[in-house]
Amino acid sequence: MSKVEFEEFLDSALLKVLETGGLESSLDKIALVFSEFFPDSKIWFAEKLGKRVSYITGAGQESFLEAREFELKKNYLLYLENIELTGEEREAFIDFINLIIYIKDDKDES
């Protein structure tokens, strides 16, 4: 995938996410846009609740390959399966999701 294609994905996802309501619908929209741009891969989001991990939403084609787990802000997790992102792309994508979590998460962290 080229840098231009990846930037188009981020642009498309950002525009669609900003139109949504809360965090769950925003993560759902990210997952759907991701699966459109990367049809052979799978993405899903979860939340760590103590020792448990609770599925939130996801999309994509099951490939039965090992998924990579990435820790996000506020105990959220990102899982990616069957996708190779460069270090720069991965960092930009995680930063993008963390920004959405910051904007859309309505949990009080007091």
Buried (B, 14 or more C-beta within 10 A) or exposed (E): BEEEEBEEBBEBBBEBBEEBEEBBBBBBBBBBBBBEBBEEBBBBBBBBEEEEBEEBBBBBEEEEEEBBEBEBEEBBBBBBBBBEBEEEBBEBBBEBBBEBBEEBBEEEEE
